[in-house]
Amino acid sequence: MSLDLARLRAIGLSADAVDSKRALFDDACAALRELRARDPDGNPDLSAARGFWVPGRVEFLGKHTDYAGGRSLLCALERGICIVAIPRTDQRLRILDAPLGDLLDAVVDPLVNAPVGHWSTYPLTVARRIARDFGEPLVGADIAFASDLPPASGMSSSSALVVATFLALADVNRLTERDEYRHTLPTLEHLAEYLGAIENGYAYDAFSGDTGVGTFGGSEDHTAILCSRTGQLVQYSFCPVRFERAVPLPADHELVIAYSGVIAEKIGAAREHYNRLSQATQEIAAHWHDATGRDDVTLGDVVTSEPKAAERVLAMIRDSKGELHDRLAQFILETTELIPRAGDALTRGDLRQLGSLVSRSQASAERLLRNQIDETVWLARDARACGAVAASAFGAGFGGAVWALVSSARASAFRATWSDRYTTQFPIAAPHAKFFSTHAGPPATRL
């Protein structure tokens, strides 16, 4: 098998990033060849295989806004999943994590079960859902992947695996040629929304829902992975997914990413906290429905339903639980004020104002969402102290990562200083932490 990695350079991945992906694809191909050689016919031929690059994402701004019909500023990372797949003639689905040697062996079937708390939850949820939605005949695949994304770090490694699995299974089954695919998923934005529904278990168009992976998230991650633009932030609103604008990042700056070393796992108590943030937005919308008789579906619909709707619903919730008022206040601030103004500031090149707006977003996550931990709070503040233009935690919270916007000329020195200071401040988490630089990268693509 010969993968055309020049394709990655052509779509905007930096030369250094392309070089690092070469080794990952080599590992995935070697693992797939070995997996195939174990078959009774011992056929290691990969001539029918195809490869995909699927990036992680940075949520520049948009903390817990997407599933409530808000908006986000997003970009793809230059790190992600390198995946190779070859079709089978039966329904068997084998997926091999090449570095770990961990093998999932299942079937593409509407009744397949997905375990909780293991990476296989995500591909099996995809396999089950497309088997239900697209029906017979579907074939399985032999798949191997290698990744340079820290898992459970807030960079969407799980959603990237959802996207990667879908792209591979859709490709080997030629789903894009089916009428139901063309009708239901005519654009990448529709596909991103559908993949979000696979993950959260919701119905989509004529496709009925199921259990999903157990978290009530949205489609922000899938949109960033599929629809990002090299060197730019994309601004999307959600429910449904709607492109609003693209905003260039300064060409002489880059993002330095710090994974705190504290897992942002969506299981157990962390899942309950995450889902509670989602459920609170539904409760607020229900209060609005009861008071007004309107049928606005999402919180985003509520606050844009009339000129003074945001002020009206805030007043309505003020005497309710403090939790609901804080959740609403954060949503309104993030989606109606901070994100539009941050995009405008970047367009004008006003980095001072950008830094101020991002700091307000971080503060609202700490005070109103209450989804931050000591490590991410410290990382965001220390990045500014070390000279970053702006810095914020991102992702679901309760662990995870922080981005810092830094001039490219001093990014290397900044990264070393930030990492050293973190090691001193948090010696227990620091051995598991990772610090790296990235530009706003290209979206998922087939090689």
HELIX and SHEET records of a PDB file:
HELIX    1   1 ALA A    6  ALA A   10  1                                   5    
HELIX    2   2 ALA A   15  ALA A   37  1                                  23    
HELIX    3   3 ASP A   66  ALA A   68  5                                   3    
HELIX    4   4 THR A  121  PHE A  134  1                                  14    
HELIX    5   5 SER A  157  VAL A  172  1                                  16    
HELIX    6   6 LEU A  175  GLU A  177  5                                   3    
HELIX    7   7 ASP A  179  THR A  184  1                                   6    
HELIX    8   8 LEU A  188  ASN A  200  1                                  13    
HELIX    9   9 GLU A  220  CYS A  227  1                                   8    
HELIX   10  10 GLY A  268  THR A  292  1                                  25    
HELIX   11  11 LEU A  299  VAL A  303  1                                   5    
HELIX   12  12 ALA A  309  ILE A  317  1                                   9    
HELIX   13  13 GLY A  322  ILE A  332  1                                  11    
HELIX   14  14 LEU A  333  LEU A  338  3                                   6    
HELIX   15  15 ILE A  339  ARG A  348  1                                  10    
HELIX   16  16 LEU A  351  SER A  364  1                                  14    
HELIX   17  17 ALA A  365  LEU A  369  3                                   5    
HELIX   18  18 ASP A  374  ALA A  385  1                                  12    
HELIX   19  19 SER A  408  ARG A  410  5                                   3    
HELIX   20  20 ALA A  411  GLN A  425  1                                  15    
HELIX   21  21 ALA A  430  HIS A  432  5                                   3    
SHEET    1   A 6 ASP A 102  VAL A 107  0                                        
SHEET    2   A 6 ARG A  92  ASP A  97 -1                                        
SHEET    3   A 6 ALA A 141  SER A 147  1                                        
SHEET    4   A 6 ARG A  71  PRO A  87 -1                                        
SHEET    5   A 6 ARG A  50  LEU A  61 -1                                        
SHEET    6   A 6 THR A 445  ARG A 446 -1                                        
SHEET    1   B 6 ASP A 102  VAL A 107  0                                        
SHEET    2   B 6 ARG A  92  ASP A  97 -1                                        
SHEET    3   B 6 ALA A 141  SER A 147  1                                        
SHEET    4   B 6 ARG A  71  PRO A  87 -1                                        
SHEET    5   B 6 GLN A 232  SER A 237 -1                                        
SHEET    6   B 6 ARG A 242  PRO A 248 -1                                        
SHEET    1   C 4 ALA A 390  PHE A 394  0                                        
SHEET    2   C 4 ALA A 401  SER A 407 -1                                        
SHEET    3   C 4 HIS A 253  TYR A 259 -1                                        
SHEET    4   C 4 LYS A 434  THR A 438 -1                                        
END                                                                             
